[in-house]
Amino acid sequence: GDDFLDKLFGTLDMACARFNTILLKLIQEPLKADEYDKKLIECKKAIDKFYFYTNKYRFTNNIKKWYYKIVLHIIGTRQIPKIKKLLEVLEKHDT
């Protein structure tokens, strides 16, 4: 298979797992959830965008793959890490 594609799906799996953990934590504390609305929406959009471009990369010809690789790199380094940071913030509040 395609090693880069495997990395993309690995990133998606991890991002979704973290996002689901965030949702579970916030469901337990509805008052706290309101203060994180904007960040939650940003995280969801980042996952959606990453998934969208992963499929574009997966099903396109080689000429366009380089473009999607760049877009995915930008999303993966600038937006996806926000999910991990939000989870870390919530875990700090738990202790």
N, C-alpha and C positions, 0 to 999 in steps of 0.2 A: 503494500500500500504506500500511500503518500504520507511521509513522516510529518510534513507541515500540517496536513489535514488532521492527522491524529492529535497534534498539539492543539489545534483549534477546538476539536471536540473535547479534549481534556480541559481546556480553559473554560469552555461552556459548562461542562459538568461541574467543575469546581465553583464557578460563579453562581450557577443555579442552586447548588447545595448551600452555599453561604447565604444566598438571598432567601431561601426557604427557612433557614435557621433564624435569620433576621425577622421574618414574618411571624414565626412561632414565638419568638421572644416578645414581639410587640403585641401579639394577640393576648398575651398574659397580662399586659399592662396598657389598656386602652388609652389612658390619659397621657402616657409617654408617647404612644403612637402618633398622636397629633403633632407633636413637635418634630417628628421625623418624616412627615408627609412628603415634603419637597425632595429630600434625599432618597426616599423610597422610589419616587417616580423617576428620578435620575438613574438610579440603579436598574430599574426595570427597562428603561429606554436603552441603556447601554447593552443589556443582555439581548434585547430585541434587535438592536442594530448589529451587534456582533453575530448573531444567528443569521440575520438577513445576508450579511456579506460573506459569511462562511458558506452559505448555499450558493451565492453568486460565484465564489471562488471554486467551489466543488463542481459546478455544472457548466463552467465556461471554457472557452478555448484557451490555449496557452498564451496567446497574444495579450489577452485581458487579465490573465492571472496575476501578472506583476502588479497591476494597478490595485486589484483587490487585496493583494498581500500587503501593500503599503497602507491601505485604508484599515485593514484588520490590525496591523501593527500599531497604528495611531489609537484606535479604539482600545486595543488590548493594553496599551501602556498608559493611557491618559484617563480612560473612563472605567474600565473593568476594576482597577485597583480601588476605586471608591467603595465598592461592595465590601471588600475586605476591611477597609478602614472603618466603615459604618459598623460592621460586626464587632470589630475591636472596641469601638466606643461603647457599644451596648454591653459587651462582656465586662468592661471596666466598671460600668454602673452596677452590674450584678454583684460585684465583690464588696 
